[in-house]
Amino acid sequence: FNEFLLLAFADTRQLQLLHFWLFLGIYLAALLGNGLIITAVACDHRLHTPMYFFLLNLSLLDLGTISTTVPKSMANSLWNTRVISYWECAAQVFNFNFLLSTEYSVLTVMAYDRYVAICRPLHYGTLMSSRACVKMAAAAWVSGFLNALLHTANTFSIPLCQGNVVEQFFCEIPQILKLSCSDTYLRELEVLVISICFALGCFVFIVLSYVQIFTAVLRIPSEQGRHKAFSMCLPHLVVVSMFISTAVFAYLKPPSFSSPALDLLVTLLYAVVPPAVNPLIYSMRNKELKDALKKLVQLVLLQQQ
């Protein structure tokens, strides 16, 4: 095929335009929230710490993820079309998997950062030095790139003959595999096993980190100290829980649970909503970040006057 047909959100013009404006609102919220965090972390020297360095990486990945899927869907609704070219579709598959895999790796590294900060505070400067942070971030991005390359090459090397209609609003691997001619399970299973080992490894690492973190926090004698430690971990824990629960449900739910409407809703929950919501979660209980954002907004307003 030279092109694929994506899922149309609606048949009537009014609903297509409603979808466009709704997606535009979410997209602008994600751009604004993540853009503010990136600028605040980059400009405020007080935020030049490992935690905020990884948060900056997370915001860049969120911006990339939502920019991979949402603008094309908005454009299709606006111009009343469903078409996406073969190479655009391949680029979407690669970028989406690359950014999502990297985000999972960065969230795992952030769990390690919280573990070192709370359980090994005397070694924090050594274990989380600038060089160590850059190496960990680079490893996260490289692992995401290799995972996406493997999946994309595997998906698009399979012959497709079951039509060209993708039952999703962007090119997603499970939906493309439904179009294959042959039995793809064995071939996809090899790649899937590698991905599951990677995902399970990260998940076990995060769980073990938090078991040790909570054990250490409960030993803190003062209530104020415990509250501060929990506040430091809570946003990360909320983001990780949202990320893992929605992605697991999207990819591992039983076929009996599957329906186009449910698939669409779950995909929205793990691909579109988090990039817009994550900045809010991270800034809600973070005084340092709130102060930096306030200062940034005041600076912008002063320059406009």
DOPA-978921 format. One line per field, with one value per residue (C-alpha): x, y, z; residue number from 1; residue in one letter. Coordinates in pm, 1 decimal. Example, Ala and Ser with C-alpha at 12.3 -4.5 7.8 and 13.67 -1.06 7.14 Angstrom:
2
east (1230.0,1367.0)
north (-450.0,-106.0)
up (780.0,714.0)
n (1,2)
res (A,S)
***
This chain:
305
east (0.0,103.8,-130.8,-345.6,-687.3,-705.4,-1008.9,-1248.8,-1377.4,-1708.4,-1904.4,-2081.8,-1899.5,-2003.0,-1856.2,-1537.7,-1490.3,-1568.2,-1294.0,-1055.3,-1119.7,-1105.2,-769.8,-643.2,-726.2,-545.1,-248.3,-212.6,-237.6,42.9,256.9,205.7,258.0,562.8,705.2,685.8,858.8,1138.0,1195.3,1180.2,1428.2,1662.0,1657.4,1647.3,1987.0,1816.1,1649.9,1979.9,1959.0,1921.6,1547.1,1468.2,1711.3,1509.8,1183.9,1305.9,1370.4,1020.5,863.1,1055.1,931.9,570.6,586.0,723.5,462.8,160.8,310.8,349.7,-19.3,-247.6,-161.9,-219.7,-553.3,-654.2,-556.8,-759.0,-1068.3,-1028.5,-986.7,-1240.4,-995.4,-860.3,-550.2,-195.2,91.0,288.8,605.1,412.8,259.9,601.8,739.3,445.1,504.2,876.7,844.3,560.2,740.3,1073.3,929.8,709.6,991.8,1231.2,973.6,940.4,1321.2,1337.9,1062.7,1272.0,1582.0,1372.5,1273.8,1646.4,1706.3,1434.5,1579.5,1930.0,1796.7,1598.5,1784.6,2144.9,2153.1,2524.0,2620.0,2376.0,2639.6,2858.4,2590.9,2389.5,2675.6,2624.8,2818.3,2617.4,2287.1,2386.2,2492.6,2162.9,1958.0,2160.2,2107.8,1731.0,1715.5,1935.0,1731.4,1410.0,1560.0,1672.1,1336.6,1145.3,1379.4,1327.3,945.8,912.4,1140.0,954.3,607.0,670.8,862.0,544.2,333.7,-5.0,-306.7,-611.7,-694.7,-543.2,-788.1,-618.4,-877.4,-712.5,-664.3,-288.9,-67.3,-37.1,147.4,-136.0,-377.2,-125.8,-52.8,-425.6,-376.5,-103.1,-144.9,37.6,28.4,248.0,232.3,562.7,747.5,600.4,645.8,1026.6,1015.5,739.8,948.8,1236.8,995.0,825.8,1165.6,1262.2,926.3,919.3,1278.8,1193.9,872.5,1048.6,1321.8,1062.6,868.1,1184.2,1301.0,969.9,960.7,1298.9,1192.3,875.3,1065.4,1317.2,1046.4,852.9,1171.7,1198.2,1111.4,958.5,621.4,748.4,1038.4,805.5,568.9,856.0,984.1,635.7,577.8,904.3,791.8,415.8,409.3,648.5,446.3,118.9,274.0,428.4,98.1,-98.0,162.8,188.0,-182.6,-313.0,-36.3,-80.2,-458.0,-418.0,-180.7,-262.9,-641.4,-824.3,-982.0,-1331.7,-1279.8,-1187.5,-1418.7,-1337.6,-1484.0,-1296.6,-968.7,-1002.2,-1075.4,-780.4,-545.6,-654.6,-582.3,-223.8,-123.3,-300.3,-403.8,-71.2,138.9,-120.4,-168.5,191.0,310.6,14.8,92.4,459.5,402.2,101.7,295.4,637.6,716.2,1051.5,893.3,590.3,822.2,1029.6,715.9,572.6,898.1,899.0,539.1,611.6,919.5,716.4,442.4,696.8,856.5,517.3,436.5)
north (0.0,360.5,483.4,380.9,499.8,602.7,577.3,868.6,1006.9,1109.7,1117.3,1451.5,1779.4,1926.8,1630.8,1638.8,2005.1,1928.0,1661.1,1915.6,2180.7,1926.1,1788.9,2143.0,2235.3,1926.5,1985.0,2351.7,2256.4,2001.6,2254.7,2522.3,2299.6,2114.1,2426.0,2615.3,2331.5,2303.8,2682.6,2706.3,2420.3,2552.3,2913.9,2879.2,2773.1,2649.2,2378.2,2250.9,1929.1,1562.0,1550.9,1849.6,1736.8,1414.3,1610.6,1823.2,1499.9,1379.0,1704.5,1682.1,1324.4,1422.2,1700.8,1457.1,1188.6,1415.5,1588.5,1247.9,1157.3,1455.2,1709.9,1453.7,1350.2,1717.4,1788.3,1486.4,1604.7,1959.9,1855.6,1570.0,1296.7,973.1,926.9,883.2,788.3,465.7,652.6,888.3,581.6,415.6,741.7,756.9,397.6,458.0,795.7,685.5,369.1,550.5,827.7,598.1,345.2,627.7,781.7,450.2,431.9,791.4,719.3,419.1,638.9,893.2,615.2,546.1,919.6,925.6,607.4,756.2,1090.0,924.7,599.1,703.5,1083.6,1093.7,934.3,1142.9,1383.3,1092.8,856.7,1133.8,1349.5,1548.6,1288.8,999.7,1176.8,1244.2,878.7,752.4,987.4,884.7,513.9,578.1,751.3,486.7,194.6,363.9,416.7,51.8,-80.3,137.5,41.2,-328.5,-299.3,-74.7,-289.9,-603.6,-454.3,-311.2,-614.6,-825.5,-843.3,-671.9,-787.6,-745.3,-398.5,-68.6,49.2,109.9,94.6,372.3,750.1,700.5,416.3,169.3,-164.1,-399.1,-242.7,-272.2,-638.1,-710.0,-628.2,-890.7,-1182.3,-1449.9,-1567.8,-1304.3,-1431.8,-1623.6,-1339.5,-1074.0,-1299.5,-1276.7,-895.0,-900.9,-1118.9,-865.6,-578.1,-762.3,-843.6,-475.7,-350.0,-608.6,-527.5,-156.7,-231.9,-460.8,-198.6,76.3,-144.9,-248.2,115.2,226.5,-60.7,59.3,427.1,370.2,155.4,438.7,709.6,525.9,522.9,905.3,1023.8,1363.2,1395.5,1695.2,1486.1,1204.5,1451.3,1612.5,1272.2,1158.4,1491.5,1435.0,1089.6,1129.1,1307.0,1050.3,763.6,903.5,949.8,599.0,440.0,618.2,528.7,158.6,89.2,245.5,95.1,-254.4,-239.1,-114.3,-391.4,-685.6,-669.3,-990.3,-992.9,-1026.4,-676.5,-533.4,-299.6,1.0,249.0,96.3,69.9,436.0,545.3,348.8,485.0,839.4,768.7,651.8,848.6,1187.3,1269.9,1211.5,1469.0,1736.1,1623.2,1535.3,1899.6,1968.5,1662.2,1755.5,2122.3,2077.1,1991.6,2122.7,2462.5,2507.4,2446.0,2664.9,2953.3,2912.4,2906.3,3211.6,3401.0,3297.4,3415.0,3747.9,3797.6,3734.6,3975.3,4246.8,4219.8,4259.3,4581.5)
up (0.0,-61.4,210.7,506.4,623.0,988.1,1213.5,1170.1,1499.5,1348.6,1023.2,1061.7,1002.0,1339.6,1532.1,1322.9,1412.6,1778.3,1771.4,1613.7,1882.2,2165.4,2045.3,1985.8,2347.9,2484.3,2251.1,2350.1,2720.9,2669.8,2477.4,2741.8,3046.8,2918.5,2753.5,3084.8,3272.7,3011.5,3016.1,3397.7,3448.0,3178.5,3304.4,3684.7,3826.3,4147.5,3936.5,3792.9,3996.7,3886.8,3968.1,3745.6,3474.3,3438.1,3461.2,3167.9,2971.9,3061.5,2938.0,2608.1,2562.4,2645.5,2387.0,2128.5,2204.9,2169.5,1861.3,1691.1,1702.0,1767.7,1488.9,1210.5,1363.0,1394.9,1033.2,910.5,1100.1,972.2,606.6,632.8,530.8,682.1,467.4,598.4,364.9,413.5,520.9,749.9,913.2,955.4,1104.5,1348.3,1461.2,1509.5,1686.0,1913.7,2025.7,2059.4,2277.5,2488.5,2552.8,2641.6,2877.3,3060.6,3095.2,3223.2,3479.5,3595.6,3632.3,3825.8,4069.2,4121.8,4180.7,4451.0,4606.5,4630.3,4764.3,5046.4,5121.8,5052.2,5097.5,5194.1,4859.7,4651.0,4514.4,4396.8,4262.3,4093.7,3961.7,3639.1,3438.3,3588.8,3511.6,3148.7,3106.8,3253.8,3033.9,2725.3,2809.1,2837.6,2496.5,2325.5,2469.8,2347.8,2000.8,1967.2,2093.3,1843.3,1556.9,1631.9,1647.7,1340.7,1122.5,1235.4,1175.4,828.3,698.9,733.0,411.8,450.3,249.8,477.4,343.7,452.6,722.5,1059.5,1340.4,1541.4,1506.6,1452.6,1326.6,1612.9,1586.8,1703.9,1450.7,1161.9,1249.4,1205.1,833.8,777.6,534.5,730.2,1089.4,1251.0,1607.9,1607.6,1441.5,1668.6,1971.8,1945.7,1954.4,2217.5,2451.5,2432.7,2505.0,2794.1,2951.1,2922.3,3058.3,3338.7,3434.8,3464.8,3656.6,3909.6,3955.4,4023.4,4269.7,4459.3,4471.9,4623.4,4874.6,5005.9,4987.0,5192.8,5442.5,5489.1,5504.9,5778.0,5989.1,5976.4,6331.4,6249.3,6079.3,5880.9,5745.3,5641.5,5473.4,5280.0,5162.9,5052.8,4870.2,4683.2,4562.5,4517.9,4174.8,4026.7,4172.3,4028.5,3679.5,3684.8,3798.5,3522.7,3258.4,3348.0,3418.9,3094.1,2873.9,3027.2,2981.1,2621.6,2512.6,2741.8,2777.9,2672.8,2322.2,2479.0,2626.9,2288.9,2097.7,1874.6,2126.6,2423.5,2226.1,2133.7,2492.9,2636.9,2368.2,2450.4,2819.1,2761.4,2449.1,2464.2,2821.9,3012.9,2819.1,2906.7,3269.7,3373.2,3406.6,3637.8,3853.6,3886.7,3967.2,4200.2,4520.3,4420.9,4577.8,4397.1,4057.4,4138.3,4238.6,3921.5,3703.3,3883.4,3828.3,3459.7,3403.5,3581.1,3361.5,3042.6,3157.7,3241.7,2899.2,2732.1,2920.2)
n (1,2,3,4,5,6,7,8,9,10,11,12,13,14,15,16,17,18,19,20,21,22,23,24,25,26,27,28,29,30,31,32,33,34,35,36,37,38,39,40,41,42,43,44,45,46,47,48,49,50,51,52,53,54,55,56,57,58,59,60,61,62,63,64,65,66,67,68,69,70,71,72,73,74,75,76,77,78,79,80,81,82,83,84,85,86,87,88,89,90,91,92,93,94,95,96,97,98,99,100,101,102,103,104,105,106,107,108,109,110,111,112,113,114,115,116,117,118,119,120,121,122,123,124,125,126,127,128,129,130,131,132,133,134,135,136,137,138,139,140,141,142,143,144,145,146,147,148,149,150,151,152,153,154,155,156,157,158,159,160,161,162,163,164,165,166,167,168,169,170,171,172,173,174,175,176,177,178,179,180,181,182,183,184,185,186,187,188,189,190,191,192,193,194,195,196,197,198,199,200,201,202,203,204,205,206,207,208,209,210,211,212,213,214,215,216,217,218,219,220,221,222,223,224,225,226,227,228,229,230,231,232,233,234,235,236,237,238,239,240,241,242,243,244,245,246,247,248,249,250,251,252,253,254,255,256,257,258,259,260,261,262,263,264,265,266,267,268,269,270,271,272,273,274,275,276,277,278,279,280,281,282,283,284,285,286,287,288,289,290,291,292,293,294,295,296,297,298,299,300,301,302,303,304,305)
res (F,N,E,F,L,L,L,A,F,A,D,T,R,Q,L,Q,L,L,H,F,W,L,F,L,G,I,Y,L,A,A,L,L,G,N,G,L,I,I,T,A,V,A,C,D,H,R,L,H,T,P,M,Y,F,F,L,L,N,L,S,L,L,D,L,G,T,I,S,T,T,V,P,K,S,M,A,N,S,L,W,N,T,R,V,I,S,Y,W,E,C,A,A,Q,V,F,N,F,N,F,L,L,S,T,E,Y,S,V,L,T,V,M,A,Y,D,R,Y,V,A,I,C,R,P,L,H,Y,G,T,L,M,S,S,R,A,C,V,K,M,A,A,A,A,W,V,S,G,F,L,N,A,L,L,H,T,A,N,T,F,S,I,P,L,C,Q,G,N,V,V,E,Q,F,F,C,E,I,P,Q,I,L,K,L,S,C,S,D,T,Y,L,R,E,L,E,V,L,V,I,S,I,C,F,A,L,G,C,F,V,F,I,V,L,S,Y,V,Q,I,F,T,A,V,L,R,I,P,S,E,Q,G,R,H,K,A,F,S,M,C,L,P,H,L,V,V,V,S,M,F,I,S,T,A,V,F,A,Y,L,K,P,P,S,F,S,S,P,A,L,D,L,L,V,T,L,L,Y,A,V,V,P,P,A,V,N,P,L,I,Y,S,M,R,N,K,E,L,K,D,A,L,K,K,L,V,Q,L,V,L,L,Q,Q,Q)
***
